[in-house]
């Protein structure tokens, strides 16, 4: 999954289905519970399985909003199911059904990410339905708060703080492995002129359009963020060579060069891109971004609508300011 979110806002329609995973090895009990829940709320779309291994496959392949899990299964016991599902889908809210004593399992359940738990055989279906609704709503509210903390409100991509966090992780991964990474600083050319000539509304439209176009360039595992008024950063992981980074930068440059129609007039949009490689050129997010920023300004000096790699100053090479040029 690409590490950004478009659009940022997630608003639930009251008529949307409630996608529930029901993990219960007692087939008759599960069927009765499913029927009763659907009677209480016909929006339930219930995926029923009897074993943890089947639940793991469902969680990985199907969209879900909540899971109701039995803690005594043929292939899992106690908190094992909760631990396994949290490992696969850390954001999926879990409600546990247990036949064990509450006090004996409550602390372990909470520690393993279970939002609520119910006693089997003594809890009414109405109560189960209520707990599921509360757990799902709590999850939606918490997700909204996380999005506000991590994402840019205008474009829906990562904000500066979260981008730095992802870049630190990417540098650490590259330092331990055989692959390389690259960070691209992408600045909109003549953005002040666009704002002054057409208004800030058009400027905002340009930024949102740029974010969408860059999202198409990003691969699974890459991170896209907005770190300034008109400046974006794309983190590329798992590269085998500098040529891989050049191909991605070329594609980013091409896709962010376009014309936007505004009241019968066309606004010409382009970007200047600077690229720095990691871990060899820098081992901290701030220093790596500074190098990519320097390369971006070299692209500006070159005439804009292009990209440049950062290269340390050499006696015979680069442009004398520590940059290699690569035409878009």
Beta strands, then each sheet from edge to edge (+ up, - down):
strand 1: 18-23
strand 2: 44-49
strand 3: 66-70
strand 4: 72-73
strand 5: 76-77
strand 6: 93-98
strand 7: 114-119
strand 8: 180-188
strand 9: 223-226
strand 10: 231-239
strand 11: 258-262
strand 12: 265-269
strand 13: 271-278
strand 14: 307-310
strand 15: 323-326
sheet 1: 2+ 1+ 3+ 6+ 7+
sheet 2: 4+ 5-
sheet 3: 9+ 10- 8+ 13- 14- 15+
sheet 4: 11+ 12-
end
